Amino acid sequence: MENNSKRPEVLAVIVARGGSKSIPKKSIALCAGKPLMFYTIDAAKKSKHITRLIISTDDQEMADFAASCGVEVPFMRPKELAEDLTPDLPVFQHVLNTLKEKENYVPDVVVHLRPTTPLKSAEDIDEGIELILENEDAHSVRSICEPMHTPFKMYEHKDGEKFLSPLLTKVFPETFEKYPEAYNMPRQLLPKVWRHSGYVDIIRPFVILEMNSMSGSKIMPLYFEKWRDVDIDSPLELKIAEEIIKQKPELFG
């Protein structure tokens, strides 16, 4: 039912599909002796602000594991929303529309949790939730971190063209006016930029349903410790996460 209480209704959604290619059934691959998804579930359950935790998955084995950890499985995700190139937006629209239709459930905010970023903390999740609740004009909160390489030193090579073109000349004209060859300057002299990580995102439902966006345009930043920025897409990253978890047993389950 719709939320009429004073405490904000905070829905956390773990998104996991069974068809990953680089690591089969990646979301439940073993990492430091536990299924990868365990670490995201553990952080979410320790949150002070999450009021409901569900999983959206097309895979029964993943659904069963999540349920064994106390995560709700209110429905299975349709196969057509679990393809390799399926974006997040239709998945979250399906979640929100289905909960509204079946339960008349409408959360105040939605927390997007990816099992492939296992080093997240409950404290960071809660900080992001507090940010969006304290800033009513914010459409979303996104976790960000410094990129390994500054985009000011990147180029594009268009089909049919002989030479490279600096990537950001039109995006940051004032920088290239000050430094005509910004791509040849020390990184420390260039504007600081940030990239979106998969650590945690918090979104208002109307942004997803009415703006057809997973972020909107008014995005607040959530900063977090750099060592936690491990997004698992290959066996190498899985090994890196495993080593970090083993080194910090007091933090991970």
N, C-alpha and C positions, 0 to 999 in steps of 0.2 A: 504494500500500500504506500501511498505518497507520504513523504516525511513531514509531519506536523510538529515534531518535537523540537526542542531548542538545540539539541546536539546535532551538528551537521551529519547527514548521511553520506558516508564516504565508502564508495564501492571500489574495491581493488580487483582487477582482472588480470589473471595470469594467462598469457597467450602461449599456446604450445601446439605444434602440429606434428603429425607422425611421419611426414614425408621428407625430412631433411636428408640431403645427399652427402655432404662432407663427413658427417658423423651420423650414422643411422640412429634414429630415435634420439636425437641429440639431447632433448630436454630431460631425459631420464638416463643418459649415459653416466657411468660411475665417475665420480670426481672425489678423490680423497675418501673413497669407500662408501659414498652415499650418492644416490641419484642427483644429478645436477639441479633439478627443480627443487630439491629439499631446501637449498640455501635461500632461495627467493621466498619460499613458503615460510621458513623460519623467521626471516626478517619481517615479513608482512604480519605474522602472528604476534610479533613483539611490538608492533606499532601501537601507539596510544590513540590514534585517530581513526584507523580503519575500522569501520563498523560491519563490513561484509566482505568476505573473500571468496571469489569464485574462479573457476578455470573455464576458458574457452578452448576446446580441443576437439579434433576429429578422431583421436586415437583412444581406444578403450583402455589400453594399458596405462597410458598417461592419466586418464581420468580416474582409473582405479587407484593409482599411486597417490594422486592428489587427494582423493576421498579418504584414503587411509591416514592422511596427515591432517584431516579435519577441514579440508577445502570443499566448498559446495560444488557440485556438478549439476546445475539446474537443467541443463540440456547439452546435447552434443552439437558441435559445430558442423554445418553442412560441408560435404566434401568440396563443393565448388568454391568455398571460402577458405580452403586449405591447400591451394596450389602454390607452386614455387614462387610465382610472381604476384600473389594476392597481397595488396597493400593492407595496412592496418585499418583504414577508414571503414570499409564495408564490414569487417569483423566486429568492430565496436558498434557500428550501427545495428548490426544483427543482435548483439548482446543487449543493448539498451531497448531496442524495439520489442524484443522477445520478453524481457523482464516487465516491460510496461504492459504488454498484451496479456501475459499469463498471470501476473501478480499485482498489476497496477503499482509497480515499484519504480520510483523515480529518485535516483540519488542526487545529492547536491554537487558532488564532484566525483570524477572517475580517476583512479590511479592505474596507470599502465605499467605492468610488471612483466619483464621478459626473463625467462629462466636462464637465458644465455649470458646474463650479467650477474653471476652468482655472488659477487663480493659486496653487494649493497648492504646498507645498515638500516635498522629501524629508525635510527635518529635522523638519517638523511631523508628517508621517506616522510617522516613527520615534519621535518623542516619545510619540505616542499608543499605538504598539505597546508601547513600554517601560512605559508606565503600566499597561496591562492585564496584562502579564507579571509585573510587580513586585507587583501587588495581586491575589492569587488569589481574593479574595472579590468582585472586581468582575465584573459581568455584561457591561459594555460601557464604552467611552469615546466620548464625543460632543464634537465641536467646537461651541463656543458663542461667541456674541458679544453685545454689548449691543444691545438693540433700538433702533431709531430713535426710537420713542415709548414711554414707560413705560405699561404696562397699567393702572396706577393711575389714569390719566386717561381710561380707556376705559369705555364704557357698553354695555349691551344694551337693545334696544327690543323687547320681546316682543309677539307678535301679540295684538291686542285690548286692549293696555294703552295708556293715554294718555301716561304719563310714562316717562322714561328711568330705568334702574336702574344704579348703579355696578357695574362688572363684578366687582371682587375683594373685595367686602365679606365674603363667606363664606370666601374662601380665606385672607385676611389679616385676621382680626378684630382682632388686636392693633394693627395699623397704624391701622385705622379707629377703634379705641378711643382711640388717642393723637391721631390727626388725624381727627376725625369727617368732615371734608370733605377727605380726602386728594387728591381729584381737583382741588381748588383750591389745593393747596400747591405750592411750588417743587419741581422734580424732585430737587434736591440733598438735600432732607429726606426723601425716600421711600426705601424699601428698594431696594437694587440688585438687578435681576433680569437674567436672561440668556435668550436664545433659541437654539434649536437651529439650526445652519447646515447647509448641505449640503457643507461643506468636506471632512471625512473622518470616518468612524465605524469603530470596531473592536469586534467582537462575538465572544463565545464561541459556538461552534457549538451547544452544548446549549440556549442561550437561544433560538436560531432554531428548532431541531427539537423540543425538549421543552417549552419555555415558550411556543412560538408567538408570539414577540416579536422585534422588531428592536433591543430595548434592554435588556429586563429591568427590574428595579427598582433595582439598584445600579449607578448610572451615574456615571462619573467625568468631570470636565470637562477638555477640551483647549482651552486658550486660544491664540489666534493673532493676528497683526497685522491690525488692522481693514481696512487697504487691500486685503487679500487676499479680503475677503468680497464677492465678486461672483458671484452665482448667475444664470446666463443663462437668461432666460425670454422675452426680447423682443429685437428688433434694437437697442434702445437699450442694453441691458446688454451685448450683444455688442460694440458700439462702445466702451463704457467699458472693457471688458476689453482690447480691442485697443489702446487708447491707453496703458493701463498697461503692457502688454507691450512696446510700442514705446519707452516711457520707461525700461524696465529690461531692455535686451537681454542684460545679463550674467547675468540670473536665469532667462531663459526660452529655452532651447534653441538 
